[in-house]
Amino acid sequence: MPPTAQIELNDLVLPTRIGTYGPGDTVPQAHLLDLTLHIDPALVLVAGDGMAHVFDYDPLVAEIIRLARDCHYDTQEWLMSCIARACAAHPEITALEIALRKHPVHNESGNLGVRLYLDAENLAQPC
């Protein structure tokens, strides 16, 4: 089996506002992001200790937070599309999986989310 590498971000609470809600609707308390980035294994199995040898994901996380905070979104799908474009700007990322979910959905319970997979070909043209 050839080596593979992933960077995983789980349960990141995004500072965002998504959707329009009326009286009596359950308004989500949180929108949570899971993100799996597929990268070259050479960026994980490194010859030395130092940022020059690895994929620096901190700027991408900062960009995702900025996108989430930037404006009101009508849909989770649009924010997810924006995140996919931000990821596609990094040539180190060869594929990705994004899951964005809101909680609660009804009476303080449940999660509802959207999941997207993009391989290398689709990542080159996310939208």
Backbone bond lengths (Angstrom), bond angles and torsions (degrees), N, CA, C in turn:
res aa  C-N    CA-C-N  psi(-1)  N-CA   C-N-CA  omega(-1)  CA-C   N-CA-C  phi
1 M - - - 1.456 - - 1.529 107.98 -
2 P 1.320 117.03 129.67 1.463 119.09 179.12 1.533 110.26 -71.68
3 P 1.334 117.13 151.74 1.465 119.35 179.15 1.531 111.07 -67.05
4 T 1.316 114.96 145.18 1.469 122.05 174.39 1.515 107.59 -131.97
5 A 1.312 116.36 159.25 1.466 120.14 178.62 1.521 109.47 -142.59
6 Q 1.308 114.41 142.68 1.457 121.53 178.14 1.519 109.73 -137.77
7 I 1.296 114.80 146.92 1.460 122.01 168.52 1.518 105.04 -108.99
8 E 1.324 116.54 129.50 1.460 120.41 -176.51 1.523 110.67 -119.89
9 L 1.306 114.46 130.72 1.461 122.88 174.76 1.515 105.82 -121.21
10 N 1.321 117.80 125.32 1.462 121.28 -176.42 1.516 111.67 -128.80
11 D 1.324 114.80 141.88 1.467 123.36 171.58 1.525 113.79 59.22
12 L 1.341 116.85 34.72 1.460 119.96 175.02 1.526 108.46 -75.49
13 V 1.322 116.78 118.66 1.465 121.28 178.00 1.524 107.21 -79.07
14 L 1.327 115.82 117.70 1.456 120.43 -177.80 1.521 111.13 -88.69
15 P 1.323 116.66 136.78 1.466 120.77 177.00 1.534 109.21 -81.96
16 T 1.327 116.11 77.45 1.460 119.79 -173.05 1.507 111.80 -137.48
17 R 1.318 114.54 163.46 1.465 122.33 173.04 1.520 106.47 -123.48
18 I 1.319 116.00 119.61 1.460 120.95 -178.66 1.525 108.61 -130.00
19 G 1.316 116.43 131.10 1.458 121.54 174.35 1.514 113.42 97.06
20 T 1.330 113.47 169.66 1.462 122.74 176.33 1.522 106.69 -126.88
21 Y 1.305 115.78 129.94 1.460 120.26 -173.57 1.519 110.09 -127.64
22 G 1.315 114.69 142.94 1.449 120.69 179.15 1.513 111.04 -105.28
23 P 1.325 115.89 180.00 1.458 120.24 177.53 1.524 110.95 -57.53
24 G 1.298 116.80 134.29 1.454 121.93 178.95 1.521 114.35 85.00
25 D 1.327 118.04 -9.19 1.464 120.41 177.64 1.531 109.71 -75.77
26 T 1.315 115.50 150.19 1.458 120.75 173.60 1.520 107.65 -81.05
27 V 1.315 116.31 116.86 1.463 121.96 179.72 1.529 108.04 -93.22
28 P 1.330 117.66 126.12 1.461 119.48 -179.27 1.523 112.29 -59.12
29 Q 1.304 115.39 140.29 1.465 121.31 175.32 1.513 111.08 -86.16
30 A 1.353 116.63 -24.41 1.464 120.25 -177.18 1.512 110.59 -154.44
31 H 1.323 114.20 149.14 1.459 123.04 169.27 1.523 106.27 -116.60
32 L 1.320 116.33 121.80 1.464 121.90 -174.27 1.523 111.10 -112.29
33 L 1.321 115.24 138.12 1.454 121.85 -178.26 1.519 110.58 -113.58
34 D 1.325 115.59 132.58 1.463 123.44 166.52 1.518 105.69 -116.24
35 L 1.319 116.16 134.10 1.454 121.06 -177.11 1.521 108.83 -139.96
36 T 1.325 116.39 125.70 1.454 121.99 175.36 1.523 107.42 -117.62
37 L 1.321 115.66 120.70 1.459 122.26 180.00 1.519 109.04 -108.05
38 H 1.306 117.22 126.48 1.458 121.92 175.17 1.526 107.59 -91.65
39 I 1.321 115.67 127.80 1.456 120.95 -178.18 1.523 109.71 -134.07
40 D 1.312 115.72 169.07 1.462 122.07 176.89 1.529 108.84 -62.07
41 P 1.324 118.48 128.42 1.472 120.79 178.82 1.532 113.02 -56.64
42 A 1.328 117.57 -23.44 1.465 120.68 178.08 1.530 111.87 -65.50
43 L 1.322 117.00 -15.75 1.466 120.75 176.45 1.524 112.47 -88.34
44 V 1.332 116.94 -2.06 1.464 122.19 177.62 1.525 110.67 -117.95
45 L 1.308 115.88 -44.54 1.459 121.47 177.59 1.535 106.46 -90.20
46 V 1.344 115.93 84.62 1.469 122.17 -167.31 1.525 112.08 -102.82
47 A 1.319 114.12 158.56 1.467 121.67 -178.56 1.519 112.53 -85.21
48 G 1.327 117.25 -12.85 1.455 119.97 -179.08 1.507 111.40 -158.93
49 D 1.332 114.06 166.12 1.457 120.74 -178.83 1.523 109.08 -90.88
50 G 1.315 116.31 118.21 1.456 120.00 178.60 1.516 110.69 163.67
51 M 1.316 115.48 151.24 1.459 121.15 -177.47 1.524 112.52 -63.99
52 A 1.313 118.35 -23.89 1.464 121.36 179.34 1.525 111.75 -65.07
53 H 1.327 117.94 -17.62 1.463 122.48 -176.43 1.531 113.88 -97.51
54 V 1.320 117.66 -9.47 1.466 120.86 -171.80 1.522 110.65 -125.79
55 F 1.338 116.03 168.50 1.464 121.53 172.76 1.525 108.09 -80.97
56 D 1.309 116.53 119.58 1.468 121.58 178.96 1.530 108.11 -83.44
57 Y 1.322 116.11 101.41 1.462 121.38 -176.43 1.527 113.07 -83.96
58 D 1.334 118.42 -12.49 1.471 120.12 -177.70 1.530 113.44 -57.36
59 P 1.342 120.09 -43.76 1.474 118.41 177.28 1.527 112.81 -62.15
60 L 1.330 117.35 -35.45 1.462 119.77 178.10 1.525 110.74 -66.92
61 V 1.311 117.85 -42.79 1.473 120.84 177.96 1.530 109.63 -61.88
62 A 1.320 117.22 -41.79 1.468 120.79 177.92 1.529 110.71 -61.99
63 E 1.333 117.31 -39.14 1.464 121.30 178.02 1.526 111.12 -66.56
64 I 1.314 117.69 -39.92 1.468 121.38 177.65 1.532 110.32 -63.21
65 I 1.317 117.03 -43.16 1.472 120.77 177.54 1.522 109.97 -62.24
66 R 1.336 116.89 -42.57 1.471 120.45 179.13 1.528 109.91 -62.07
67 L 1.331 117.03 -45.50 1.468 120.23 178.70 1.525 111.11 -59.96
68 A 1.313 117.09 -43.67 1.466 121.23 -179.01 1.521 111.49 -62.55
69 R 1.307 116.08 -39.03 1.464 122.66 -175.49 1.532 111.88 -82.90
70 D 1.335 116.58 -20.53 1.456 123.92 -168.12 1.525 114.93 -56.99
71 C 1.330 117.07 -41.33 1.459 119.69 -174.26 1.525 110.43 -160.36
72 H 1.311 114.95 175.49 1.460 120.89 172.99 1.521 107.72 -81.35
73 Y 1.321 116.88 135.21 1.458 122.49 177.90 1.519 108.98 -110.78
74 D 1.314 116.44 140.00 1.464 120.18 175.06 1.525 110.82 -77.17
75 T 1.345 117.30 -32.62 1.459 120.10 -174.53 1.524 111.95 -136.00
76 Q 1.327 115.16 151.99 1.461 121.36 172.40 1.530 110.19 -63.19
77 E 1.319 116.00 -34.61 1.458 120.88 -177.09 1.530 112.14 -62.16
78 W 1.327 116.83 -37.96 1.470 118.71 -179.67 1.526 110.65 -68.69
79 L 1.311 117.75 -44.32 1.464 119.70 176.72 1.526 109.61 -61.40
80 M 1.318 118.00 -41.35 1.456 121.37 178.42 1.534 110.51 -61.12
81 S 1.313 117.56 -40.93 1.466 121.08 177.71 1.521 111.12 -62.80
82 C 1.306 117.24 -39.96 1.468 121.42 177.08 1.528 111.24 -64.13
83 I 1.319 116.72 -40.65 1.468 121.38 177.84 1.530 109.88 -65.50
84 A 1.329 117.28 -40.67 1.466 120.59 178.75 1.525 110.56 -61.22
85 R 1.329 117.32 -41.99 1.467 120.35 178.27 1.525 110.69 -64.40
86 A 1.316 117.46 -38.88 1.473 120.66 178.29 1.527 110.36 -63.21
87 C 1.320 116.82 -40.48 1.471 120.72 178.30 1.527 110.92 -67.34
88 A 1.334 116.56 -39.76 1.462 120.95 -178.02 1.526 111.96 -63.77
89 A 1.308 117.18 -21.23 1.468 121.07 179.38 1.527 112.16 -71.84
90 H 1.323 117.78 -10.35 1.466 122.64 -179.53 1.530 109.05 -103.58
91 P 1.328 117.82 108.21 1.463 119.84 -177.51 1.530 113.55 -63.44
92 E 1.310 118.55 -17.88 1.469 121.68 178.09 1.522 111.94 -68.01
93 I 1.340 116.91 -23.50 1.465 121.78 -178.37 1.520 108.50 -86.53
94 T 1.328 116.15 118.91 1.460 121.13 -176.70 1.527 113.46 -100.36
95 A 1.303 117.63 -18.13 1.467 123.50 176.47 1.514 107.01 -165.79
96 L 1.323 116.14 164.00 1.463 118.22 179.62 1.506 111.73 -155.23
97 E 1.317 113.64 160.91 1.463 122.96 171.85 1.522 106.37 -132.85
98 I 1.319 115.34 128.24 1.470 121.64 178.71 1.517 108.03 -121.11
99 A 1.318 116.06 133.77 1.462 121.20 171.63 1.523 107.07 -129.83
100 L 1.317 115.41 126.55 1.462 121.47 178.68 1.520 106.90 -125.54
101 R 1.327 115.96 126.46 1.460 119.51 -177.78 1.522 110.51 -137.19
102 K 1.330 114.25 154.56 1.464 120.50 177.78 1.518 109.29 -115.31
103 H 1.334 113.97 153.15 1.464 121.41 -179.64 1.524 108.60 -145.50
104 P 1.277 120.14 139.07 1.456 129.27 -10.55 1.524 110.54 -82.17
105 V 1.323 113.92 169.71 1.454 120.76 178.28 1.528 110.81 -102.74
106 H 1.338 115.98 -37.85 1.461 120.08 -177.80 1.521 109.36 -152.36
107 N 1.312 116.02 128.59 1.468 121.84 175.62 1.528 112.88 48.01
108 E 1.310 115.81 50.48 1.474 122.23 175.93 1.519 113.92 63.93
109 S 1.350 118.21 20.82 1.462 119.44 179.83 1.529 110.18 -137.71
110 G 1.307 114.69 164.99 1.457 122.25 173.40 1.515 114.26 81.62
111 N 1.316 113.78 152.87 1.452 123.56 173.09 1.521 107.19 -122.57
112 L 1.315 116.67 145.34 1.454 121.46 175.97 1.518 107.00 -133.85
113 G 1.323 115.81 128.42 1.448 117.47 -176.05 1.505 114.30 -148.73
114 V 1.321 112.44 176.38 1.451 123.16 -179.97 1.522 106.94 -126.94
115 R 1.337 116.78 141.30 1.454 122.21 -179.72 1.521 107.91 -126.90
116 L 1.332 115.75 140.13 1.457 121.94 -179.15 1.520 109.74 -135.65
117 Y 1.340 116.30 133.92 1.457 122.90 174.16 1.524 107.52 -114.36
118 L 1.327 116.65 132.71 1.459 121.24 173.71 1.512 108.43 -129.32
119 D 1.343 116.42 122.08 1.475 119.74 174.86 1.530 107.81 -86.24
120 A 1.324 116.36 -176.83 1.463 120.66 -175.00 1.527 112.12 -57.88
121 E 1.329 116.32 -43.30 1.466 119.52 -178.52 1.530 111.37 -64.11
122 N 1.328 116.90 -45.21 1.462 120.75 -179.64 1.516 112.48 -73.27
123 L 1.316 116.70 -29.23 1.461 120.83 179.39 1.528 110.15 -66.62
124 A 1.318 117.06 -30.08 1.461 121.09 179.72 1.532 111.00 -66.77
125 Q 1.340 117.67 -22.16 1.465 122.55 179.60 1.527 108.93 -139.14
126 P 1.354 118.98 69.17 1.473 120.06 -173.33 1.522 114.43 -65.84
127 C 1.318 118.31 -23.70 1.473 120.50 178.91 1.502 110.06 -151.15
